[in-house]
Amino acid sequence: MTLTSWPFVAFVAVTFALYYLPILRRWQVQILVLASLCFYGLLQPQLLALLAVAVLGTYFFLRVAIERRSLGLAAGIAFNLGLLAFFKYKFLFIDAATPSAVDPGAIDWLLRLPLPIGISFFVLHNISLLIDLGKPGRAVPPAMDVFLHILFFPQLVAGPITRTESFPPQIKPKLLADVAIVEAAKWLVAGYFFKLFVANNLNQITANMEYPLYEALTAKNRWLCVFLYSYQIYADFFGYSAIAIGLALLFGYRLPKNFNLPYISTSFAQF
């Protein structure tokens, strides 16, 4: 189930209905946390436990950092980077083609787990949370608030990253009457247009850059594919970000705008 599939639309509709049901208003944060876990579980059910470990581990090290910043921060960052390194780079050292990578079986099973969707994003998000909140003397935030900050499903796999000065203050009871329906619809229409129409259509053209298809292209067409690929990347990332912003607005949350016309930047630093 992806953000552009019909099952996802149904999933959002059910979550939306439960979220704004008056009798369940006091459980809105818990509903979003549960929905986010269900969303990731539907994407990669075999890795739902890993996501839970990453979130609970980050919360544990956050509590340690509030008491002893240097220890908790270092351990929390190492914990998250360790997860990233394990899944991203394990096959630099182990041959996945072997019948059994290592013994015993439990370790072999861990090594054969697929790359988690969005792991780079939520690892960076967890580290950002630790740095922002893990300060001595600071009040320990409610566990459910931290879980929602990390797991919020519209941004769980593709961003944008939210900072603690912007997202946690928004965690409060939401009313259906306050939903910015028109603004949310604009973001969703723009996002789905860029993702489904622009990015997906460009992908059919730029697929010719793959081996051995590119060998049949002239030099001019190869450069054209490179040019179009740059716009495919933009449309893909902007599309997903716009969808995330629109979905968040439906649930009463504002995510940051992380695309500000990057291809007309006046310097590399600005880009």
C-alpha positions as CSV (number, residue, x, y, z in Angstrom):
1,M,0.0,0.0,0.0
2,T,1.5,3.3,-1.2
3,L,0.4,6.9,-0.9
4,T,-0.9,6.7,-4.5
5,S,-2.9,3.5,-4.2
6,W,-6.7,3.2,-3.7
7,P,-6.3,1.0,-0.6
8,F,-4.4,4.0,0.9
9,V,-7.3,6.3,0.1
10,A,-9.7,3.9,1.9
11,F,-7.2,3.7,4.8
12,V,-7.1,7.5,5.2
13,A,-10.9,7.7,4.9
14,V,-11.4,5.2,7.8
15,T,-8.8,6.9,9.9
16,F,-10.3,10.3,9.3
17,A,-13.8,9.1,10.3
18,L,-12.5,7.5,13.5
19,Y,-10.2,10.5,14.3
20,Y,-13.0,13.1,14.3
21,L,-15.7,10.9,15.9
22,P,-16.7,12.9,19.0
23,I,-16.7,9.9,21.3
24,L,-13.1,9.1,20.4
25,R,-11.8,12.7,20.5
26,R,-9.7,12.1,23.6
27,W,-7.9,9.3,21.8
28,Q,-6.9,11.2,18.7
29,V,-3.2,10.9,19.3
30,Q,-3.5,7.2,20.0
31,I,-5.6,6.7,16.9
32,L,-2.9,8.4,14.7
33,V,-0.1,6.3,16.3
34,L,-2.1,3.1,15.8
35,A,-2.9,4.1,12.2
36,S,0.7,4.9,11.5
37,L,1.8,1.4,12.8
38,C,-0.9,-0.2,10.6
39,F,0.3,1.8,7.6
40,Y,3.8,0.7,8.0
41,G,2.7,-2.8,8.8
42,L,0.8,-3.0,5.5
43,L,3.9,-1.8,3.7
44,Q,6.3,-4.2,5.3
45,P,4.7,-6.4,7.9
46,Q,7.9,-8.3,8.6
47,L,9.6,-5.1,9.6
48,L,6.9,-3.6,11.9
49,A,8.8,-5.0,14.9
50,L,12.0,-3.2,13.8
51,L,10.1,0.1,13.6
52,A,8.8,-0.4,17.1
53,V,12.3,-1.1,18.3
54,A,13.6,2.0,16.7
55,V,10.9,4.2,18.2
56,L,11.1,2.7,21.7
57,G,14.9,2.8,21.7
58,T,14.9,6.4,20.6
59,Y,12.4,7.3,23.4
60,F,14.6,5.4,26.0
61,F,17.7,7.3,24.9
62,L,15.8,10.5,24.9
63,R,14.9,10.0,28.6
64,V,18.6,9.2,29.3
65,A,19.7,12.3,27.5
66,I,17.4,14.5,29.6
67,E,19.2,13.2,32.7
68,R,22.7,13.0,31.1
69,R,22.8,14.7,27.7
70,S,26.2,13.5,26.5
71,L,25.6,9.9,27.3
72,G,22.1,9.7,26.1
73,L,22.7,11.7,23.0
74,A,25.8,9.7,22.0
75,A,24.1,6.4,22.7
76,G,20.9,7.4,20.9
77,I,22.7,8.6,17.8
78,A,24.8,5.4,17.7
79,F,21.7,3.3,18.1
80,N,20.0,4.9,15.2
81,L,23.0,5.0,12.9
82,G,23.7,1.4,13.8
83,L,20.2,0.4,12.5
84,L,20.9,2.4,9.3
85,A,24.3,0.9,8.8
86,F,23.1,-2.7,9.4
87,F,20.4,-2.5,6.8
88,K,22.2,-0.4,4.3
89,Y,25.6,-1.9,4.3
90,K,25.4,-5.5,5.7
91,F,25.8,-7.0,2.3
92,L,29.2,-5.3,1.8
93,F,30.5,-7.9,4.2
94,I,28.1,-10.8,3.7
95,D,27.2,-12.6,0.4
96,A,23.4,-12.7,0.2
97,A,23.6,-15.4,-2.5
98,T,24.9,-18.0,0.0
99,P,22.4,-20.6,1.2
100,S,22.9,-19.6,4.7
101,A,24.7,-16.3,5.5
102,V,25.6,-17.2,9.1
103,D,24.5,-19.4,12.0
104,P,22.5,-19.6,14.1
105,G,19.2,-19.3,12.2
106,A,17.9,-16.2,14.1
107,I,20.9,-14.1,13.1
108,D,20.6,-15.4,9.5
109,W,16.9,-14.3,9.5
110,L,17.9,-10.8,10.7
111,L,20.5,-10.5,7.9
112,R,18.0,-11.5,5.3
113,L,15.4,-8.9,6.2
114,P,14.8,-6.5,3.4
115,L,15.8,-2.8,3.5
116,P,13.1,-1.0,5.5
117,I,11.1,1.6,3.6
118,G,12.0,5.1,4.7
119,I,14.8,4.0,7.1
120,S,17.1,6.9,6.1
121,F,14.3,9.3,6.8
122,F,13.1,8.0,10.2
123,V,16.7,7.5,11.4
124,L,17.5,11.2,10.7
125,H,14.1,12.2,12.2
126,N,14.9,10.3,15.4
127,I,18.4,11.9,15.6
128,S,16.8,15.3,15.1
129,L,14.4,14.6,17.9
130,L,17.2,13.5,20.3
131,I,19.2,16.7,19.6
132,D,16.2,19.0,20.0
133,L,14.6,17.4,23.1
134,G,17.5,15.7,24.9
135,K,18.5,18.6,27.0
136,P,19.2,18.4,30.8
137,G,16.4,19.6,33.0
138,R,13.8,19.5,30.3
139,A,10.5,17.9,31.1
140,V,10.1,14.4,29.7
141,P,7.5,14.6,26.9
142,P,4.6,12.2,27.0
143,A,5.5,8.9,25.3
144,M,2.5,9.1,22.9
145,D,3.5,12.6,21.8
146,V,7.0,11.4,20.9
147,F,5.6,8.3,19.1
148,L,3.3,10.5,17.1
149,H,6.1,12.9,16.2
150,I,8.2,10.0,14.9
151,L,5.5,7.8,13.4
152,F,3.0,10.3,11.9
153,F,2.1,8.3,8.8
154,P,1.8,11.1,6.2
155,Q,5.5,11.8,6.6
156,L,6.7,8.4,7.9
157,V,8.5,7.2,4.8
158,A,9.2,10.3,2.7
159,G,9.2,13.3,5.0
160,P,9.4,16.2,5.4
161,I,11.4,16.1,8.7
162,T,9.6,18.1,11.4
163,R,11.4,20.0,14.1
164,T,10.3,19.9,17.8
165,E,9.5,23.6,17.8
166,S,6.9,23.1,15.1
167,F,5.2,19.7,15.5
168,P,4.8,18.9,19.2
169,P,3.0,22.2,20.0
170,Q,0.4,21.2,17.5
171,I,-0.5,18.0,19.4
172,K,-3.8,18.9,21.0
173,P,-7.5,17.9,20.4
174,K,-8.6,18.7,16.9
175,L,-12.1,19.6,15.7
176,L,-13.5,18.8,12.2
177,A,-14.7,22.3,11.9
178,D,-11.1,23.6,12.0
179,V,-9.8,21.5,9.2
180,A,-8.4,23.5,6.3
181,I,-10.3,21.4,3.7
182,V,-9.6,23.7,0.7
183,E,-5.9,24.1,1.5
184,A,-5.5,20.4,2.0
185,A,-7.3,19.6,-1.2
186,K,-5.0,22.0,-3.1
187,W,-1.9,20.3,-1.7
188,L,-3.3,16.8,-2.5
189,V,-4.3,17.6,-6.0
190,A,-0.9,19.2,-6.7
191,G,0.9,16.2,-5.1
192,Y,-1.0,13.5,-6.9
193,F,-0.6,15.4,-10.2
194,F,3.2,15.7,-9.9
195,K,3.6,12.1,-8.7
196,L,1.1,10.3,-11.0
197,F,1.2,12.4,-14.1
198,V,4.5,14.1,-14.3
199,A,6.9,11.8,-12.5
200,N,5.4,8.5,-13.6
201,N,5.2,9.6,-17.3
202,L,8.8,10.9,-17.2
203,N,9.9,7.6,-15.8
204,Q,8.7,5.8,-18.9
205,I,11.1,8.0,-20.9
206,T,14.1,8.0,-18.6
207,A,13.9,4.3,-18.2
208,N,15.8,4.2,-21.5
209,M,18.9,5.3,-19.5
210,E,19.1,1.8,-18.1
211,Y,21.5,-0.8,-19.5
212,P,21.3,-2.0,-22.2
213,L,18.6,0.4,-23.5
214,Y,20.8,3.5,-23.4
215,E,23.2,1.9,-26.0
216,A,20.5,2.5,-28.7
217,L,20.2,6.2,-27.8
218,T,22.0,9.0,-29.6
219,A,24.2,11.3,-27.5
220,K,21.6,14.0,-27.8
221,N,18.8,11.8,-26.5
222,R,21.0,10.6,-23.7
223,W,21.5,14.2,-22.5
224,L,17.8,14.8,-22.9
225,C,17.1,11.8,-20.6
226,V,19.5,13.3,-18.0
227,F,17.7,16.6,-18.3
228,L,14.3,15.0,-17.9
229,Y,15.5,12.8,-15.1
230,S,16.3,15.9,-13.0
231,Y,12.6,16.9,-13.4
232,Q,11.4,13.4,-12.7
233,I,13.3,13.5,-9.3
234,Y,11.8,16.9,-8.5
235,A,8.3,15.9,-9.4
236,D,8.6,12.6,-7.4
237,F,9.9,14.2,-4.2
238,F,7.7,17.3,-4.5
239,G,4.7,15.1,-5.2
240,Y,5.1,13.0,-2.1
241,S,5.9,16.0,0.0
242,A,2.8,17.8,-1.2
243,I,0.7,14.7,-0.5
244,A,2.1,14.5,3.0
245,I,1.4,18.2,3.7
246,G,-2.2,17.8,2.4
247,L,-2.8,14.7,4.5
248,A,-1.4,16.3,7.6
249,L,-3.8,19.2,7.2
250,L,-6.7,16.8,7.1
251,F,-5.7,15.7,10.6
252,G,-5.0,19.3,11.9
253,Y,-1.2,19.3,11.5
254,R,1.0,21.6,9.5
255,L,4.2,20.2,8.1
256,P,7.0,22.4,6.8
257,K,7.3,23.2,3.1
258,N,10.6,21.6,2.1
259,F,10.7,22.5,-1.6
260,N,11.2,26.1,-2.6
261,L,12.0,26.0,-6.3
262,P,15.4,24.4,-5.9
263,Y,16.3,24.5,-9.6
264,I,16.3,28.3,-9.7
265,S,18.7,28.5,-6.7
266,T,21.4,31.2,-7.1
267,S,24.1,29.2,-5.3
268,F,24.9,25.6,-4.4
269,A,24.5,26.3,-0.7
270,Q,21.0,27.7,-1.3
271,F,20.1,24.6,-3.4
